[in-house]
Amino acid sequence: MAYRSSRLEKGKWIPDPSKESRRPPIRIPQENTATLIEENRFTLIGRVTNPKIQKTRALVDFFLQQWRVTGTITGRDLGPNLFQFKFESEQDLQAILAKAPFHFKRWMMILQRWEPVVSDFFPALIPFWITVHGIPLHYWTEKALEAIGTELGPVERFDVGRGRMRVLINGAKPQKWLRDQRSEGNQAG
């Protein structure tokens, strides 16, 4: 019978005493950041949904060439999975947001107006126009559309005449309602 070395003899599973424990977070001092907030008021922050395929530098370069705005637009990579576009005017920023949602390399990207928040989950919302089918005509009201839309996410706008609403969907989370719809469709077909 062959001799087997123990984990201890192999040196496995033994914590390295030379490794320091994790450092506490660095505290940033309170400052008046009103000037920086004002400078970034016409800024969009984005996140890729598939970082293996969507490279932020390539995404920024692509959209800087594709988007046509009146003023100047600048963009930059902000590190892992995040990017920024800065506009000269509110009109240019709104013109781009009105065209959302966007995709790059066949994957959705999340693009939101910048807010002065500190969160690992920002940005996360993708706006979609969702048309509702099968509502009786006498229920084509803003209240009825809002009741349906709020089940999917916050409702941004309504188009009652066309039976649709613009809903903000959290693009950072798996969409369970989409999977449910696909599985129902697969069972029926």
C-alpha positions as CSV (number, residue, x, y, z in Angstrom):
1,M,0.0,0.0,0.0
2,A,1.3,3.4,-1.0
3,Y,1.9,6.1,1.7
4,R,-0.2,9.2,1.4
5,S,1.0,12.5,2.8
6,S,-1.4,14.4,5.0
7,R,-2.6,18.0,4.2
8,L,-0.4,19.2,7.0
9,E,2.6,17.5,5.5
10,K,1.8,18.9,2.0
11,G,1.3,22.3,3.5
12,K,-2.3,22.6,2.2
13,W,-5.2,24.3,4.0
14,I,-2.9,26.1,6.4
15,P,-3.5,29.8,6.7
16,D,-0.5,32.0,5.8
17,P,0.4,33.9,8.9
18,S,2.3,36.4,6.9
19,K,-0.8,37.6,5.1
20,E,-2.3,40.7,6.7
21,S,-6.0,40.9,7.4
22,R,-8.1,43.1,5.1
23,R,-7.6,46.8,5.6
24,P,-10.6,48.8,6.8
25,P,-12.1,51.1,4.2
26,I,-10.5,54.6,3.8
27,R,-12.7,57.4,5.2
28,I,-13.0,60.3,2.7
29,P,-13.3,63.6,4.5
30,Q,-16.4,65.7,4.1
31,E,-16.0,68.4,1.5
32,N,-18.2,70.8,-0.4
33,T,-18.5,69.0,-3.8
34,A,-21.2,71.3,-5.2
35,T,-18.8,72.5,-8.0
36,L,-18.1,68.9,-9.1
37,I,-21.8,68.0,-9.0
38,E,-22.5,71.0,-11.2
39,E,-19.8,70.1,-13.7
40,N,-21.2,66.6,-14.1
41,R,-24.9,67.5,-14.3
42,F,-25.0,66.6,-18.1
43,T,-23.4,63.2,-17.6
44,L,-24.6,59.7,-18.3
45,I,-23.1,56.7,-16.5
46,G,-23.2,53.3,-18.1
47,R,-22.5,49.7,-17.2
48,V,-21.9,46.7,-19.5
49,T,-24.0,43.6,-18.9
50,N,-21.5,41.1,-20.3
51,P,-17.9,42.3,-19.5
52,K,-16.3,39.3,-21.2
53,I,-17.7,40.4,-24.6
54,Q,-18.3,44.2,-24.1
55,K,-15.1,46.1,-23.6
56,T,-15.8,49.6,-22.2
57,R,-13.1,51.4,-24.1
58,A,-14.4,50.0,-27.4
59,L,-18.0,50.8,-26.4
60,V,-17.2,54.4,-25.6
61,D,-15.3,54.8,-28.9
62,F,-18.2,53.3,-30.9
63,F,-20.9,55.5,-29.4
64,L,-18.9,58.6,-29.6
65,Q,-18.8,58.0,-33.4
66,Q,-22.5,56.9,-33.7
67,W,-24.3,59.5,-31.6
68,R,-25.1,62.8,-33.3
69,V,-25.6,65.7,-31.0
70,T,-25.6,69.5,-31.5
71,G,-22.8,70.1,-29.0
72,T,-19.7,68.2,-28.0
73,I,-19.8,64.8,-26.3
74,T,-16.9,63.2,-24.5
75,G,-16.6,59.7,-23.1
76,R,-14.3,57.6,-21.0
77,D,-13.8,54.3,-19.4
78,L,-14.3,54.4,-15.6
79,G,-12.8,51.1,-14.7
80,P,-14.3,47.6,-14.5
81,N,-17.6,47.5,-16.4
82,L,-18.4,51.3,-16.1
83,F,-18.2,54.2,-18.5
84,Q,-19.2,57.8,-18.8
85,F,-20.5,60.2,-21.4
86,K,-20.5,63.9,-20.8
87,F,-22.6,66.4,-22.8
88,E,-22.6,70.1,-23.2
89,S,-26.3,70.6,-22.9
90,E,-29.5,69.1,-21.4
91,Q,-31.0,68.8,-24.8
92,D,-28.2,66.6,-26.1
93,L,-28.4,64.4,-23.0
94,Q,-32.2,64.0,-23.3
95,A,-31.9,63.3,-27.1
96,I,-29.7,60.3,-26.3
97,L,-31.7,59.1,-23.4
98,A,-34.9,59.2,-25.5
99,K,-33.3,56.6,-27.9
100,A,-32.6,54.1,-25.1
101,P,-32.3,51.2,-24.7
102,F,-29.0,50.5,-26.3
103,H,-27.0,47.4,-27.0
104,F,-23.3,46.8,-27.9
105,K,-21.9,43.5,-29.3
106,R,-25.5,42.0,-29.1
107,W,-25.7,42.6,-25.4
108,M,-27.7,45.2,-23.5
109,M,-25.9,48.1,-21.8
110,I,-27.3,50.1,-18.9
111,L,-27.2,53.9,-19.3
112,Q,-28.6,56.2,-16.7
113,R,-28.3,59.9,-15.9
114,W,-25.5,60.4,-13.3
115,E,-26.6,61.1,-9.8
116,P,-24.3,61.9,-6.9
117,V,-24.7,58.6,-5.1
118,V,-22.2,56.0,-3.9
119,S,-23.6,52.5,-4.7
120,D,-22.3,49.3,-6.3
121,F,-25.7,49.0,-7.9
122,F,-25.7,52.3,-9.8
123,P,-26.5,52.4,-12.7
124,A,-28.9,49.5,-13.1
125,L,-32.1,50.7,-14.8
126,I,-32.9,50.2,-18.5
127,P,-36.0,52.0,-20.0
128,F,-38.2,49.9,-22.2
129,W,-41.4,50.7,-24.1
130,I,-43.8,47.9,-23.3
131,T,-47.0,47.5,-25.3
132,V,-49.8,45.7,-23.5
133,H,-52.1,43.4,-25.6
134,G,-55.5,42.1,-24.7
135,I,-56.8,45.0,-22.6
136,P,-60.4,45.7,-23.3
137,L,-60.8,49.2,-24.9
138,H,-62.8,50.5,-21.9
139,Y,-59.7,49.8,-19.7
140,W,-57.2,51.7,-21.9
141,T,-56.5,54.2,-19.1
142,E,-53.4,55.6,-17.5
143,K,-54.5,53.9,-14.2
144,A,-54.8,50.5,-15.8
145,L,-51.5,50.8,-17.6
146,E,-49.8,52.0,-14.4
147,A,-51.2,49.0,-12.5
148,I,-49.7,46.6,-15.1
149,G,-46.5,48.5,-15.5
150,T,-45.6,48.8,-11.8
151,E,-45.5,45.0,-11.6
152,L,-42.5,45.2,-14.0
153,G,-40.7,48.3,-12.5
154,P,-41.1,52.0,-12.1
155,V,-43.2,53.6,-14.8
156,E,-41.6,56.6,-16.5
157,R,-44.3,57.6,-19.1
158,F,-47.5,56.5,-20.7
159,D,-48.9,56.4,-24.2
160,V,-52.5,55.5,-23.5
161,G,-53.5,55.9,-27.2
162,R,-51.1,53.1,-28.2
163,G,-51.6,51.0,-25.0
164,R,-48.0,51.2,-23.9
165,M,-45.8,52.5,-21.2
166,R,-42.1,53.2,-20.6
167,V,-40.9,51.1,-17.7
168,L,-37.6,51.1,-16.0
169,I,-36.3,47.5,-15.7
170,N,-33.4,46.6,-13.4
171,G,-30.8,45.3,-15.9
172,A,-28.5,44.1,-13.2
173,K,-30.9,41.4,-12.0
174,P,-32.1,38.3,-13.9
175,Q,-35.6,39.0,-15.3
176,K,-37.8,36.3,-13.8
177,W,-40.9,37.5,-15.7
178,L,-39.1,37.0,-19.0
179,R,-38.1,33.4,-18.1
180,D,-41.7,32.7,-17.1
181,Q,-43.0,34.0,-20.4
182,R,-40.5,31.9,-22.4
183,S,-41.3,28.7,-20.5
184,E,-45.0,29.3,-21.0
185,G,-44.4,29.8,-24.7
186,N,-42.3,26.6,-24.9
187,Q,-44.9,24.5,-23.2
188,A,-47.6,25.7,-25.5
189,G,-45.6,25.2,-28.7
